[in-house]
Amino acid sequence: MMKLANEDIIKKVLALELKMFLSVPSIGQSSCQNYPESFKLHRKAQFSCWSRETLESYLRDLEKANGKGINLMTHKYARMDDLIPPLNSNPLIDAIVGYQCAWQRAMVKKYPGIMSGGRPLSSAEDSAFLTSFETYLRGELETYSDATLELLNKDILSKKAQGINMAEELYLYLVKEKGYDSLDEAEQESSKTRI
């Protein structure tokens, strides 16, 4: 059996995630559900930072849930809004949230223009109208299997050892998709228009 390239795995992940995302029940349709291409772009940017092993594991999580009729996106958003009890208490979730929040904080400090339209960073900043990066991430991580969490943590520790900020990697992917050569160029432009 031929191994799929990361790009092909990501396409399969995106197809399953988008199917789940578009069927998340809400009061009326969520405004972000009207922009599936934007959803796919942002998710693809996230997955571009992951190893093949982590992508394959997450694809298995999605396929398993889909086979059982479970919508992981519904669970993620229900957790973000604290509508259901925690889905997974794996201690790696706290570790991953810690690393990702630190990287996100560094991005906000280094590229305030690019990051100005983003979510607030800390769960202490959650409101009825806006969910923080931390709460959003925690809700998502709780939908991952322990195997995927272990592999994602391994990816994070590898990036950290190499001095790579995973959030910076993700945003570099996004700004390049929008036609910029670098984060610095996008930051300069952000003073003129929102990215």
C-alpha positions in Angstrom: 0.0 0.0 0.0 1.4 3.4 -1.1 1.9 6.0 1.7 0.0 9.3 1.2 1.9 12.5 1.0 1.2 15.0 3.8 -0.7 17.1 1.3 -3.0 14.2 0.5 -3.6 13.4 4.2 -4.4 17.0 4.8 -7.0 17.0 2.0 -8.7 14.0 3.5 -8.6 15.6 7.0 -10.1 18.8 5.6 -12.8 17.0 3.7 -14.0 15.3 6.9 -13.5 18.4 9.1 -15.5 20.6 6.7 -18.3 18.0 6.5 -18.5 18.1 10.3 -18.0 21.8 10.6 -20.9 22.6 8.2 -23.2 20.3 10.1 -22.5 21.8 13.6 -25.9 22.6 15.0 -26.3 26.3 16.0 -29.0 28.9 16.4 -29.2 29.9 12.7 -26.0 29.4 10.7 -22.8 30.6 12.2 -21.2 33.3 10.1 -17.9 31.4 9.8 -19.9 28.5 8.2 -20.6 30.8 5.3 -16.8 30.9 4.5 -15.7 27.2 4.0 -12.7 28.3 1.9 -11.4 30.4 4.8 -12.1 27.5 7.2 -10.0 25.2 5.0 -7.2 27.7 4.6 -6.8 28.3 8.4 -7.0 24.5 9.1 -4.6 23.7 6.3 -2.1 26.3 7.8 -2.4 24.5 11.2 -1.9 21.0 9.7 1.1 22.2 7.6 3.1 22.3 10.8 2.4 18.7 11.8 4.4 15.6 11.1 3.0 12.8 8.8 2.5 10.6 11.9 0.4 13.2 13.7 -1.6 13.9 10.5 -2.3 10.1 10.0 -3.3 9.7 13.6 -5.7 12.6 13.5 -7.2 11.4 10.2 -7.8 8.0 12.0 -9.6 10.0 14.8 -11.8 11.7 12.3 -12.6 8.5 10.3 -13.4 6.6 13.5 -15.7 9.4 14.8 -17.3 9.7 11.4 -17.9 6.0 11.2 -19.7 6.2 14.6 -21.7 9.2 13.5 -19.9 11.5 16.0 -19.2 15.1 15.0 -15.9 16.1 16.6 -16.6 19.7 15.6 -19.9 19.7 17.5 -18.0 18.4 20.5 -15.3 21.0 20.2 -17.7 23.9 20.1 -19.8 22.4 22.9 -16.7 22.2 25.0 -15.7 25.8 24.1 -19.1 27.0 25.4 -18.8 24.7 28.4 -22.1 22.9 27.4 -20.7 19.4 28.0 -18.2 17.9 30.5 -14.5 17.5 29.5 -14.0 14.9 26.8 -10.4 14.0 27.7 -8.4 14.7 30.8 -5.0 13.7 29.3 -2.3 15.8 31.0 -0.7 16.4 27.6 -3.5 18.8 26.9 -2.2 21.2 29.5 1.3 20.9 28.2 0.3 21.5 24.6 -1.9 24.5 25.6 1.1 25.9 27.5 3.5 25.7 24.6 1.0 26.9 22.0 -0.1 29.9 24.2 3.5 30.9 24.8 4.1 30.8 21.0 1.0 32.7 20.3 2.0 35.3 22.9 5.3 35.7 21.2 3.5 36.2 17.9 1.3 38.9 19.4 4.4 40.7 20.8 6.4 40.4 17.5 3.6 41.0 15.0 0.9 43.1 16.7 -0.6 44.2 13.4 -1.0 40.7 12.0 -2.4 39.5 15.3 -4.7 42.4 16.0 -7.8 40.7 14.6 -7.2 37.5 16.5 -8.8 35.9 19.5 -7.9 37.1 23.0 -5.1 34.8 24.3 -6.2 33.7 27.8 -9.3 31.9 29.0 -9.5 34.8 31.6 -10.6 37.0 28.6 -13.4 34.7 27.5 -16.8 36.4 27.2 -20.3 35.5 26.0 -19.3 36.9 22.6 -15.7 35.9 22.2 -13.8 32.7 23.0 -10.1 32.9 23.7 -7.3 31.1 21.9 -6.7 29.0 25.0 -10.3 27.9 25.4 -10.7 27.2 21.7 -7.4 25.2 21.6 -8.4 23.2 24.8 -11.8 22.4 23.3 -10.2 21.1 20.1 -7.4 19.1 21.9 -10.1 17.3 24.0 -11.5 15.8 20.8 -8.1 14.2 19.9 -7.2 10.6 20.8 -4.4 10.0 23.3 -2.3 8.7 20.4 -2.8 12.0 18.4 -2.0 14.1 21.5 1.2 12.1 22.1 2.3 12.6 18.5 1.4 16.3 18.5 3.3 16.8 21.8 6.3 15.1 20.1 6.0 17.5 17.1 5.9 20.4 19.5 8.9 19.3 21.5 10.8 18.7 18.3 10.0 22.3 17.0 10.9 23.7 20.4 14.3 21.9 20.4 14.9 23.4 16.9 14.0 26.9 18.1 10.9 26.9 15.9 7.8 28.8 17.0 4.9 26.7 15.6 2.5 29.7 15.7 5.0 31.7 13.6 5.2 28.8 11.1 1.4 28.7 10.9 1.1 32.4 10.3 3.9 32.4 7.7 1.9 29.8 5.8 -1.2 32.0 5.9 0.5 35.2 4.9 2.3 33.4 2.0 -1.1 32.1 0.8 -2.3 35.8 0.8 0.6 36.8 -1.4 3.2 38.1 1.1 6.8 37.0 1.1 7.3 37.2 4.8 5.7 37.9 8.1 7.6 41.2 8.3 6.2 42.3 4.9 2.7 41.3 6.1 3.2 43.2 9.4 4.1 46.4 7.5 1.0 46.0 5.3 -1.2 45.4 8.4 -0.8 49.0 9.3 -2.7 49.8 6.1 -5.2 47.0 5.9 -6.2 44.0 8.1 -4.7 40.7 7.0 
